[in-house]
Amino acid sequence: MNHRGRVTAISVLVIGSFTLAVAASTFIKNLQPYKDPSGTLETYSTQGSLDLTNPFFQSLGTNGRSCASCHAPSDAWSVSATHVQQRFQATQGLDPIFRPIDGANCPSADVSTLDARTAAYSLLLNKGLIRISLPVPAGAEFTVDVTNDPYNCPETTASNLALHRRPLPSTSLRFLPAIMWDGREPDLTTQARNAISVHSEPTQQQPPTDAQLQQIVSFESSLFTAQAKDNLAGSLSTKSVDGGPTVLSQQTFFDGINPDGINVFTIYSQWDGLAGSPKADQQGSIARGELLFNTRAMRISGVAGLNDVRGVDPINGTCGTCHNAPNVGGSSSFAMMNIGTAAPRFDLPVYLLHCSDGTQRSTSDPGLAMVTGKCADIGKFKVPSMRGLPARAPYFHDGSAATLRQVIDFYDQRFSMLLTEQEKADLIAFMNSL
């Protein structure tokens, strides 16, 4: 295949939905719109048009994958389960994202037939999960028993755990105090090198070069992604409101900004009180949702990494207590918390951790504990960015929430928020506008 043909194939891949392709071009235009369930998503790059000859889009290994295989611009630089399913159907499960090394529930799974691939890649198809294997840290405060592996995978052991996690967005990285769900990578260059070495299966003789890694990090660091239009509210970047990715790229940020989570989002207040037409009703709902996010009181209790760190339980807080990065919604500092999303799941391996203090913990993913070896860190994960949410369902580290309604229901129940149906609808409208 010649160079132009390779680039065209890559362009089809990164769109994700297979309904749009960048015809024989080496660029995607800046602010290229992508349809998603609630409207239109856009990415603004400080470098201008997105260069498809960047190593980010190149296969740097032996299995045909690039970074874009799991970080597609149409999916807010992650992958949506819907688009993964479309890619499976279009290629009979042979698209590069479907590789046994980490796309299958088990690396040794049978993928020789279409039926076999459908079963082997069920977690990737249904929840957009990628399998990673991490060893128990040397000197850990715990030992591990595998109490249930629904896939009977020989590679899943008590010393090398199988952890199934969603790909995090490779965009808006300027607002990123912690890299990876468990914060294990010290910088973006190391993250890129390790990701390629695991997911692309390069030969030992041809690892990614320093120059390629620098190009990848420079490209990723130029990207800012956000919802640009809402199906009902219209443009999210007007004279009165500051949505969209261009304004996001100008957002002030530094480590530890807004530690108290006060007025985290200040995008849509000018739409407060609007009503009277479908467009105005939706704009008013978005504004109410933003206000609820900023001010709706909840009693936050039992969150390791928050209540114990502050020495207060419960904390009278809001959504912004944890999601405090201004107009981004991630954490503004390196914060890892256990809100309960690592509870045992029927479709994931379950591990029983025996801690040196005599306690035991059952979990589907030890989270930060697989980095630090500390029992206190079991089940802790980073607080992810909230921008581009509608394009990258499902949610949480394990894809356990298929919709934003399920996300809101989880928090409503976990922290006894007692949200009304209207309040839930307003929060969904707001989160869909990010």
VOPAGU-2260 file (C-alpha; in pm, 1 decimal, decimal comma):
REM VOPAGU-2260
SITE   aa  ch    i         X         Y         Z
SITE  MET   A    0       0,0       0,0       0,0
SITE  ASN   A    1     138,8     342,0     -88,7
SITE  HIS   A    2     167,1     634,5     154,7
SITE  ARG   A    3    -157,4     798,4      47,1
SITE  GLY   A    4    -341,8     470,1      74,1
SITE  ARG   A    5    -207,9     413,5     424,7
SITE  VAL   A    6    -316,9     759,1     536,8
SITE  THR   A    7    -663,8     712,1     389,9
SITE  ALA   A    8    -701,3     380,0     574,1
SITE  ILE   A    9    -593,0     547,0     897,2
SITE  SER   A   10    -842,4     827,1     839,8
SITE  VAL   A   11   -1127,9     578,6     804,1
SITE  LEU   A   12   -1016,0     406,3    1124,3
SITE  VAL   A   13    -998,8     710,0    1346,0
SITE  ILE   A   14   -1345,6     833,9    1252,9
SITE  GLY   A   15   -1474,1     529,6    1438,9
SITE  SER   A   16   -1829,0     522,4    1300,7
SITE  PHE   A   17   -1724,4     435,3     944,8
SITE  THR   A   18   -1978,6     686,3     816,3
SITE  LEU   A   19   -1725,1     955,6     733,7
SITE  ALA   A   20   -1372,4     946,1     598,2
SITE  VAL   A   21   -1111,7    1205,8     523,3
SITE  ALA   A   22   -1067,4    1140,2     152,9
SITE  ALA   A   23    -704,3    1086,5      54,3
SITE  SER   A   24    -583,1    1364,3     281,6
SITE  THR   A   25    -297,6    1388,3     524,8
SITE  PHE   A   26    -490,5    1624,2     754,7
SITE  ILE   A   27    -811,5    1654,0     952,3
SITE  LYS   A   28    -916,7    2016,7     962,8
SITE  ASN   A   29    -910,9    2199,5    1291,7
SITE  LEU   A   30   -1251,8    2201,2    1462,9
SITE  GLN   A   31   -1372,8    1911,8    1245,3
SITE  PRO   A   32   -1726,6    1833,7    1371,4
SITE  TYR   A   33   -1824,9    1480,2    1474,8
SITE  LYS   A   34   -2182,2    1382,6    1548,3
SITE  ASP   A   35   -2257,2    1215,9    1880,4
SITE  PRO   A   36   -2583,8    1126,0    2055,7
SITE  SER   A   37   -2648,9    1472,5    2201,0
SITE  GLY   A   38   -2504,2    1696,0    1930,2
SITE  THR   A   39   -2164,1    1770,0    1781,9
SITE  LEU   A   40   -1814,1    1732,2    1921,1
SITE  GLU   A   41   -1510,0    1933,4    1807,9
SITE  THR   A   42   -1137,4    1934,5    1878,4
SITE  TYR   A   43    -927,9    2248,7    1867,7
SITE  SER   A   44    -554,3    2207,0    1813,1
SITE  THR   A   45    -306,2    2480,7    1892,2
SITE  GLN   A   46     -99,9    2338,8    1602,9
SITE  GLY   A   47    -375,6    2390,2    1347,3
SITE  SER   A   48    -498,0    2104,1    1128,7
SITE  LEU   A   49    -443,7    1754,2    1266,8
SITE  ASP   A   50    -150,9    1595,9    1085,9
SITE  LEU   A   51    -228,8    1232,4    1005,1
SITE  THR   A   52     136,5    1161,8     930,4
SITE  ASN   A   53     216,5    1213,3    1299,5
SITE  PRO   A   54     336,4     889,4    1466,6
SITE  PHE   A   55      18,9     905,2    1676,7
SITE  PHE   A   56    -163,4     774,3    1367,9
SITE  GLN   A   57     107,4     533,6    1252,1
SITE  SER   A   58     144,7     165,3    1324,3
SITE  LEU   A   59     460,8     144,4    1534,9
SITE  GLY   A   60     435,7    -224,5    1610,8
SITE  THR   A   61     349,9    -558,2    1453,3
SITE  ASN   A   62     -27,3    -578,9    1499,9
SITE  GLY   A   63    -147,8    -288,7    1283,1
SITE  ARG   A   64    -247,3     -63,2    1570,3
SITE  SER   A   65    -176,3     304,1    1620,3
SITE  CYS   A   66    -252,6     527,0    1918,1
SITE  ALA   A   67    -567,1     627,7    1728,3
SITE  SER   A   68    -696,8     270,2    1738,6
SITE  CYS   A   69    -813,1     333,2    2095,6
SITE  HIS   A   70    -807,4     715,9    2094,6
SITE  ALA   A   71   -1032,2     830,0    1809,8
SITE  PRO   A   72   -1114,5    1199,1    1750,5
SITE  SER   A   73   -1481,5    1109,8    1688,8
SITE  ASP   A   74   -1498,1     957,3    2037,3
SITE  ALA   A   75   -1338,2    1248,4    2225,2
SITE  TRP   A   76   -1003,0    1068,8    2179,4
SITE  SER   A   77   -1122,4     758,0    2363,9
SITE  VAL   A   78   -1349,3     486,8    2220,8
SITE  SER   A   79   -1724,7     453,7    2252,6
SITE  ALA   A   80   -1871,8     106,1    2281,2
SITE  THR   A   81   -2113,2     191,0    1999,6
SITE  HIS   A   82   -1832,9     267,0    1757,0
SITE  VAL   A   83   -1635,1     -37,8    1868,1
SITE  GLN   A   84   -1937,5    -247,8    1775,6
SITE  GLN   A   85   -1962,4     -77,4    1437,0
SITE  ARG   A   86   -1594,1    -144,1    1371,9
SITE  PHE   A   87   -1644,2    -509,2    1461,8
SITE  GLN   A   88   -1937,7    -542,9    1224,1
SITE  ALA   A   89   -1759,9    -364,0     940,2
SITE  THR   A   90   -1446,0    -579,4     965,3
SITE  GLN   A   91   -1582,0    -904,8    1108,4
SITE  GLY   A   92   -1377,0    -839,0    1417,5
SITE  LEU   A   93   -1047,5    -789,8    1231,2
SITE  ASP   A   94    -999,4    -415,8    1285,2
SITE  PRO   A   95    -666,0    -355,4    1463,5
SITE  ILE   A   96    -841,8    -271,1    1789,3
SITE  PHE   A   97    -938,7    -639,6    1806,4
SITE  ARG   A   98    -615,1    -803,9    1906,5
SITE  PRO   A   99    -600,6   -1082,2    2169,2
SITE  ILE   A  100    -308,0    -927,0    2358,9
SITE  ASP   A  101    -541,9    -683,7    2536,2
SITE  GLY   A  102    -862,8    -650,7    2334,1
SITE  ALA   A  103    -980,1   -1000,2    2425,0
SITE  ASN   A  104   -1108,6   -1100,1    2766,1
SITE  CYS   A  105    -816,6   -1343,4    2771,2
SITE  PRO   A  106    -499,4   -1317,8    2557,2
SITE  SER   A  107    -512,9   -1689,6    2474,1
SITE  ALA   A  108    -880,4   -1683,5    2373,4
SITE  ASP   A  109    -984,9   -1847,6    2047,2
SITE  VAL   A  110   -1036,7   -1576,9    1780,6
SITE  SER   A  111   -1032,6   -1803,6    1474,8
SITE  THR   A  112   -1398,6   -1755,9    1376,7
SITE  LEU   A  113   -1651,7   -1474,1    1386,3
SITE  ASP   A  114   -1848,3   -1641,9    1666,1
SITE  ALA   A  115   -1528,1   -1697,3    1862,3
SITE  ARG   A  116   -1425,6   -1334,6    1820,8
SITE  THR   A  117   -1768,9   -1214,0    1928,8
SITE  ALA   A  118   -1728,7   -1404,7    2254,7
SITE  ALA   A  119   -1358,7   -1328,7    2304,4
SITE  TYR   A  120   -1400,8    -952,8    2264,6
SITE  SER   A  121   -1725,5    -918,4    2462,0
SITE  LEU   A  122   -1588,5    -672,1    2720,9
SITE  LEU   A  123   -1440,4    -451,6    2450,1
SITE  LEU   A  124   -1762,5    -469,6    2246,7
SITE  ASN   A  125   -2005,9    -409,3    2531,4
SITE  LYS   A  126   -1808,2    -171,6    2752,5
SITE  GLY   A  127   -1509,6     -52,0    2551,6
SITE  LEU   A  128   -1268,1    -216,4    2797,7
SITE  ILE   A  129    -901,4    -288,0    2734,3
SITE  ARG   A  130    -729,2    -560,0    2937,7
SITE  ILE   A  131    -405,7    -472,2    3113,1
SITE  SER   A  132    -196,6    -704,0    3326,4
SITE  LEU   A  133     -10,4    -569,1    3626,6
SITE  PRO   A  134     206,7    -757,5    3875,7
SITE  VAL   A  135     155,3    -731,8    4249,3
SITE  PRO   A  136     417,4    -476,6    4361,1
SITE  ALA   A  137     723,4    -608,2    4540,4
SITE  GLY   A  138     680,5    -570,4    4917,5
SITE  ALA   A  139     304,9    -516,1    4889,4
SITE  GLU   A  140     101,5    -510,6    5209,3
SITE  PHE   A  141    -130,2    -773,5    5060,0
SITE  THR   A  142    -143,5   -1107,2    4886,0
SITE  VAL   A  143    -406,7   -1198,5    4630,2
SITE  ASP   A  144    -641,6   -1486,2    4561,8
SITE  VAL   A  145    -831,0   -1506,3    4232,3
SITE  THR   A  146   -1177,2   -1593,7    4361,1
SITE  ASN   A  147   -1361,7   -1583,9    4029,3
SITE  ASP   A  148   -1252,5   -1548,4    3668,6
SITE  PRO   A  149   -1553,6   -1581,2    3437,1
SITE  TYR   A  150   -1316,5   -1642,1    3144,3
SITE  ASN   A  151   -1095,4   -1906,2    3309,4
SITE  CYS   A  152    -795,8   -1728,4    3164,0
SITE  PRO   A  153    -460,6   -1897,9    3236,0
SITE  GLU   A  154    -284,9   -1560,7    3210,6
SITE  THR   A  155    -493,5   -1423,5    3500,4
SITE  THR   A  156    -305,8   -1519,9    3816,6
SITE  ALA   A  157    -264,0   -1409,5    4176,2
SITE  SER   A  158      68,5   -1248,7    4088,4
SITE  ASN   A  159     -33,6   -1091,6    3754,8
SITE  LEU   A  160    -385,5    -953,2    3773,0
SITE  ALA   A  161    -607,9    -887,4    3471,7
SITE  LEU   A  162    -756,8    -538,1    3499,1
SITE  HIS   A  163   -1014,2    -420,0    3246,1
SITE  ARG   A  164   -1027,5     -42,4    3204,1
SITE  ARG   A  165   -1161,3     224,1    2967,5
SITE  PRO   A  166    -908,7     413,3    2749,6
SITE  LEU   A  167    -876,9     765,0    2887,8
SITE  PRO   A  168    -900,2    1058,6    2642,9
SITE  SER   A  169    -569,2    1168,1    2491,2
SITE  THR   A  170    -684,2    1530,0    2476,4
SITE  SER   A  171    -696,4    1833,2    2706,9
SITE  LEU   A  172    -383,9    1694,0    2870,5
SITE  ARG   A  173    -279,1    2031,9    3010,6
SITE  PHE   A  174    -538,8    1970,6    3282,6
SITE  LEU   A  175    -399,5    1630,1    3378,7
SITE  PRO   A  176    -229,7    1600,0    3722,3
SITE  ALA   A  177    -247,3    1217,6    3711,2
SITE  ILE   A  178    -166,9    1004,2    3406,3
SITE  MET   A  179    -362,4     676,4    3375,6
SITE  TRP   A  180    -650,9     566,6    3597,3
SITE  ASP   A  181    -406,3     465,3    3869,8
SITE  GLY   A  182    -158,7     749,7    3813,5
SITE  ARG   A  183     123,9     507,0    3748,3
SITE  GLU   A  184     295,5     698,3    3464,8
SITE  PRO   A  185     529,4     985,8    3564,3
SITE  ASP   A  186     500,2    1177,5    3234,9
SITE  LEU   A  187     343,4    1164,0    2888,5
SITE  THR   A  188     659,0    1042,9    2716,7
SITE  THR   A  189     685,6     739,8    2942,7
SITE  GLN   A  190     315,7     676,8    2900,5
SITE  ALA   A  191     344,9     680,4    2521,3
SITE  ARG   A  192     648,2     450,6    2525,1
SITE  ASN   A  193     486,9     198,3    2757,8
SITE  ALA   A  194     153,5     206,4    2575,0
SITE  ILE   A  195     318,2     133,3    2241,2
SITE  SER   A  196     536,7    -140,7    2387,2
SITE  VAL   A  197     230,0    -320,1    2529,2
SITE  HIS   A  198     -57,7    -246,5    2294,2
SITE  SER   A  199     118,7    -232,8    1954,2
SITE  GLU   A  200     354,9    -526,2    2011,5
SITE  PRO   A  201     668,3    -378,3    1851,4
SITE  THR   A  202     974,1    -593,9    1799,9
SITE  GLN   A  203    1259,7    -558,0    2045,6
SITE  GLN   A  204    1473,1    -439,2    1756,7
SITE  GLN   A  205    1233,5    -157,1    1660,0
SITE  PRO   A  206    1092,5      21,6    1965,9
SITE  PRO   A  207     951,8     373,0    1915,2
SITE  THR   A  208    1225,8     631,3    1877,3
SITE  ASP   A  209    1268,8     933,0    2101,9
SITE  ALA   A  210    1177,7    1153,8    1807,3
SITE  GLN   A  211     853,1     965,2    1747,6
SITE  LEU   A  212     760,6     984,5    2115,4
SITE  GLN   A  213     829,0    1358,2    2117,3
SITE  GLN   A  214     603,7    1404,8    1815,1
SITE  ILE   A  215     325,9    1204,5    1977,6
SITE  VAL   A  216     342,1    1401,3    2303,2
SITE  SER   A  217     356,1    1733,6    2118,5
SITE  PHE   A  218      51,7    1635,8    1912,2
SITE  GLU   A  219    -151,5    1513,3    2210,7
SITE  SER   A  220     -63,2    1819,4    2414,3
SITE  SER   A  221    -200,9    2049,5    2144,1
SITE  LEU   A  222    -552,8    1903,2    2159,9
SITE  PHE   A  223    -858,4    2042,4    2340,5
SITE  THR   A  224   -1191,7    1865,1    2296,5
SITE  ALA   A  225   -1543,1    1961,1    2396,2
SITE  GLN   A  226   -1902,7    1951,4    2286,8
SITE  ALA   A  227   -1967,7    2230,6    2034,5
SITE  LYS   A  228   -2338,4    2202,4    1953,9
SITE  ASP   A  229   -2640,7    2057,6    2128,9
SITE  ASN   A  230   -2921,8    1899,6    1928,8
SITE  LEU   A  231   -3177,9    2122,5    2101,5
SITE  ALA   A  232   -2985,9    2415,9    2250,9
SITE  GLY   A  233   -2785,1    2489,5    1936,0
SITE  SER   A  234   -2434,8    2634,1    1946,2
SITE  LEU   A  235   -2259,2    2605,3    2281,5
SITE  SER   A  236   -2017,8    2886,5    2200,7
SITE  THR   A  237   -2198,2    3218,5    2149,7
SITE  LYS   A  238   -2175,4    3576,3    2271,0
SITE  SER   A  239   -2351,4    3473,4    2591,1
SITE  VAL   A  240   -2187,5    3136,9    2675,0
SITE  ASP   A  241   -1835,1    2994,5    2662,6
SITE  GLY   A  242   -1869,6    2629,8    2562,3
SITE  GLY   A  243   -1671,6    2454,1    2291,8
SITE  PRO   A  244   -1304,4    2357,6    2267,2
SITE  THR   A  245   -1151,2    2690,5    2164,7
SITE  VAL   A  246   -1249,0    2861,4    2489,6
SITE  LEU   A  247   -1143,2    2548,2    2677,8
SITE  SER   A  248    -790,8    2581,7    2533,7
SITE  GLN   A  249    -765,8    2922,5    2702,3
SITE  GLN   A  250    -875,0    2799,9    3045,0
SITE  THR   A  251    -644,5    2896,2    3331,1
SITE  PHE   A  252    -508,1    2595,1    3514,6
SITE  PHE   A  253    -234,9    2509,6    3760,1
SITE  ASP   A  254    -181,6    2228,6    4006,7
SITE  GLY   A  255    -408,7    2275,2    4306,6
SITE  ILE   A  256    -629,0    2545,9    4153,6
SITE  ASN   A  257    -971,4    2570,6    4320,5
SITE  PRO   A  258    -910,4    2313,8    4599,3
SITE  ASP   A  259   -1247,4    2385,8    4759,0
SITE  GLY   A  260   -1438,1    2322,3    4434,9
SITE  ILE   A  261   -1617,8    2656,4    4435,0
SITE  ASN   A  262   -1816,7    2740,2    4118,1
SITE  VAL   A  263   -1626,0    2484,0    3912,4
SITE  PHE   A  264   -1823,9    2547,2    3594,4
SITE  THR   A  265   -1897,2    2902,9    3477,6
SITE  ILE   A  266   -2000,0    2837,8    3116,9
SITE  TYR   A  267   -2378,4    2860,6    3095,3
SITE  SER   A  268   -2501,1    3096,8    3366,5
SITE  GLN   A  269   -2626,3    3345,3    3105,3
SITE  TRP   A  270   -2887,1    3089,1    3000,2
SITE  ASP   A  271   -3036,2    3076,6    3349,1
SITE  GLY   A  272   -3413,9    3123,9    3339,9
SITE  LEU   A  273   -3455,2    3076,0    2965,2
SITE  ALA   A  274   -3774,4    2895,5    2859,8
SITE  GLY   A  275   -4061,7    2916,5    2615,8
SITE  SER   A  276   -3936,5    2722,6    2314,0
SITE  PRO   A  277   -3762,2    2386,6    2269,0
SITE  LYS   A  278   -3429,1    2565,6    2221,1
SITE  ALA   A  279   -3474,8    2798,8    2517,5
SITE  ASP   A  280   -3606,4    2516,9    2736,2
SITE  GLN   A  281   -3290,1    2313,5    2668,9
SITE  GLN   A  282   -3065,0    2613,1    2730,2
SITE  GLY   A  283   -3241,3    2675,9    3060,5
SITE  SER   A  284   -3203,3    2309,0    3155,2
SITE  ILE   A  285   -2829,0    2318,7    3083,4
SITE  ALA   A  286   -2792,1    2627,6    3302,7
SITE  ARG   A  287   -2987,6    2466,6    3585,4
SITE  GLY   A  288   -2771,2    2155,8    3557,4
SITE  GLU   A  289   -2455,6    2364,4    3584,8
SITE  LEU   A  290   -2593,0    2536,0    3894,5
SITE  LEU   A  291   -2685,4    2200,6    4047,2
SITE  PHE   A  292   -2334,0    2070,7    3982,2
SITE  ASN   A  293   -2186,4    2374,2    4156,7
SITE  THR   A  294   -2422,9    2405,3    4450,7
SITE  ARG   A  295   -2636,5    2094,0    4514,7
SITE  ALA   A  296   -2537,2    1981,0    4862,9
SITE  MET   A  297   -2446,9    1620,2    4939,1
SITE  ARG   A  298   -2300,7    1439,4    5236,9
SITE  ILE   A  299   -1983,4    1269,7    5114,7
SITE  SER   A  300   -1893,6     977,8    5336,6
SITE  GLY   A  301   -1666,1     675,8    5326,8
SITE  VAL   A  302   -1454,0     791,0    5033,9
SITE  ALA   A  303   -1097,9     674,9    5086,9
SITE  GLY   A  304    -862,2     937,8    4954,1
SITE  LEU   A  305   -1098,3    1220,5    5051,2
SITE  ASN   A  306   -1267,0    1179,5    5390,5
SITE  ASP   A  307    -959,4    1023,9    5550,9
SITE  VAL   A  308    -723,8    1279,3    5393,5
SITE  ARG   A  309    -930,4    1572,0    5522,8
SITE  GLY   A  310   -1009,5    1402,0    5852,4
SITE  VAL   A  311   -1378,0    1478,0    5812,6
SITE  ASP   A  312   -1658,7    1224,5    5763,0
SITE  PRO   A  313   -1905,5    1313,4    5633,6
SITE  ILE   A  314   -1803,5    1613,7    5426,0
SITE  ASN   A  315   -2081,5    1854,0    5334,5
SITE  GLY   A  316   -1984,6    1904,4    4971,9
SITE  THR   A  317   -2099,0    1927,0    4611,2
SITE  CYS   A  318   -2003,8    1758,2    4284,6
SITE  GLY   A  319   -1720,6    2010,4    4269,4
SITE  THR   A  320   -1565,4    1883,4    4591,6
SITE  CYS   A  321   -1394,4    1612,7    4385,7
SITE  HIS   A  322   -1443,7    1740,1    4028,2
SITE  ASN   A  323   -1285,1    2076,3    4105,1
SITE  ALA   A  324   -1074,0    2170,2    3797,7
SITE  PRO   A  325   -1236,4    2488,6    3660,8
SITE  ASN   A  326   -1450,2    2426,2    3350,8
SITE  VAL   A  327   -1285,4    2084,2    3307,5
SITE  GLY   A  328   -1431,3    1878,7    3590,9
SITE  GLY   A  329   -1135,2    1656,4    3669,0
SITE  SER   A  330    -931,9    1694,2    3984,5
SITE  SER   A  331    -698,8    1992,4    3989,6
SITE  SER   A  332    -438,0    1794,7    4185,9
SITE  PHE   A  333    -307,6    1439,2    4203,9
SITE  ALA   A  334    -601,5    1286,2    4387,5
SITE  MET   A  335    -698,8     918,2    4394,2
SITE  MET   A  336   -1030,2     818,8    4550,0
SITE  ASN   A  337   -1239,6     509,1    4614,5
SITE  ILE   A  338   -1606,6     587,0    4558,9
SITE  GLY   A  339   -1703,3     221,5    4526,4
SITE  THR   A  340   -1674,6     161,3    4152,0
SITE  ALA   A  341   -1426,8    -126,5    4200,2
SITE  ALA   A  342   -1679,9    -353,7    4369,3
SITE  PRO   A  343   -1689,0    -713,3    4241,1
SITE  ARG   A  344   -1858,1    -750,8    3899,6
SITE  PHE   A  345   -2008,2   -1067,2    3753,2
SITE  ASP   A  346   -1837,3   -1010,6    3416,4
SITE  LEU   A  347   -1489,4    -926,2    3551,9
SITE  PRO   A  348   -1230,5   -1127,6    3744,0
SITE  VAL   A  349   -1272,7   -1088,2    4119,7
SITE  TYR   A  350    -978,8   -1076,2    4359,4
SITE  LEU   A  351    -962,0   -1124,7    4735,5
SITE  LEU   A  352    -679,4    -921,3    4886,8
SITE  HIS   A  353    -540,6   -1037,6    5220,2
SITE  CYS   A  354    -386,7    -738,1    5395,7
SITE  SER   A  355    -103,7    -763,2    5645,1
SITE  ASP   A  356    -324,5    -616,5    5917,9
SITE  GLY   A  357    -557,0    -917,6    5890,8
SITE  THR   A  358    -834,0    -749,2    5691,4
SITE  GLN   A  359    -960,3    -873,0    5356,0
SITE  ARG   A  360   -1095,4    -681,7    5057,6
SITE  SER   A  361   -1280,9    -819,6    4756,5
SITE  THR   A  362   -1254,8    -617,0    4436,2
SITE  SER   A  363   -1257,4    -631,9    4058,3
SITE  ASP   A  364    -966,7    -386,7    4039,9
SITE  PRO   A  365    -729,6    -284,3    4322,4
SITE  GLY   A  366    -659,9      45,3    4142,3
SITE  LEU   A  367    -382,6     255,5    4295,7
SITE  ALA   A  368    -286,3     -33,7    4527,0
SITE  MET   A  369    -131,9    -208,9    4226,4
SITE  VAL   A  370     112,1      82,7    4205,8
SITE  THR   A  371     184,5     152,7    4573,4
SITE  GLY   A  372     126,4    -190,8    4727,4
SITE  LYS   A  373     -72,5     -26,6    5008,2
SITE  CYS   A  374    -401,5    -167,9    5132,4
SITE  ALA   A  375    -525,0     184,4    5199,3
SITE  ASP   A  376    -513,1     245,8    4822,6
SITE  ILE   A  377    -736,0     -45,2    4718,2
SITE  GLY   A  378   -1005,7      70,2    4478,5
SITE  LYS   A  379    -870,6     423,7    4435,6
SITE  PHE   A  380    -879,6     585,2    4091,1
SITE  LYS   A  381    -823,8     928,9    3944,6
SITE  VAL   A  382   -1102,2    1183,5    3895,3
SITE  PRO   A  383   -1128,4    1206,5    3513,7
SITE  SER   A  384   -1207,3    1508,1    3297,8
SITE  MET   A  385   -1573,7    1566,0    3215,6
SITE  ARG   A  386   -1531,8    1733,7    2876,5
SITE  GLY   A  387   -1654,5    1545,3    2569,6
SITE  LEU   A  388   -1869,8    1311,2    2778,2
SITE  PRO   A  389   -2149,9    1236,6    2528,1
SITE  ALA   A  390   -1906,0    1103,6    2267,4
SITE  ARG   A  391   -1733,3     846,7    2488,1
SITE  ALA   A  392   -1986,4     629,4    2669,5
SITE  PRO   A  393   -1974,9     412,0    2876,6
SITE  TYR   A  394   -1844,9     567,1    3197,4
SITE  PHE   A  395   -1632,5     497,2    3506,8
SITE  HIS   A  396   -1302,1     312,2    3481,7
SITE  ASP   A  397   -1476,0     -19,7    3410,4
SITE  GLY   A  398   -1754,4     104,1    3183,6
SITE  SER   A  399   -2012,1       0,6    3442,9
SITE  ALA   A  400   -2237,4     300,6    3368,6
SITE  ALA   A  401   -2374,1     274,1    3014,3
SITE  THR   A  402   -2535,8     618,1    3021,7
SITE  LEU   A  403   -2505,2     950,4    3199,7
SITE  ARG   A  404   -2835,8     871,5    3369,9
SITE  GLN   A  405   -2670,9     567,8    3525,7
SITE  VAL   A  406   -2378,1     784,8    3636,8
SITE  ILE   A  407   -2614,8    1026,9    3807,6
SITE  ASP   A  408   -2819,5     745,9    3962,5
SITE  PHE   A  409   -2498,1     600,3    4106,5
SITE  TYR   A  410   -2404,4     926,6    4279,0
SITE  ASP   A  411   -2763,5     992,1    4384,5
SITE  GLN   A  412   -2775,8     656,3    4563,4
SITE  ARG   A  413   -2415,0     654,9    4686,6
SITE  PHE   A  414   -2443,0     993,4    4858,4
SITE  SER   A  415   -2820,3    1005,3    4924,1
SITE  MET   A  416   -2864,5    1318,8    4715,8
SITE  LEU   A  417   -3242,9    1268,1    4677,4
SITE  LEU   A  418   -3243,2    1421,8    4331,3
SITE  THR   A  419   -3578,7    1479,1    4163,8
SITE  GLU   A  420   -3643,1    1360,0    3808,0
SITE  GLN   A  421   -3618,7    1719,6    3686,7
SITE  GLU   A  422   -3286,2    1767,9    3860,6
SITE  LYS   A  423   -3152,1    1450,5    3703,3
SITE  ALA   A  424   -3270,2    1566,9    3360,6
SITE  ASP   A  425   -3099,5    1903,8    3411,6
SITE  LEU   A  426   -2773,2    1741,7    3518,4
SITE  ILE   A  427   -2782,6    1517,7    3211,1
SITE  ALA   A  428   -2846,3    1818,3    2985,4
SITE  PHE   A  429   -2548,3    1996,4    3142,0
SITE  MET   A  430   -2313,2    1698,8    3121,4
SITE  ASN   A  431   -2414,7    1646,2    2757,4
SITE  SER   A  432   -2309,7    2007,2    2688,5
SITE  LEU   A  433   -1951,6    1954,5    2805,7
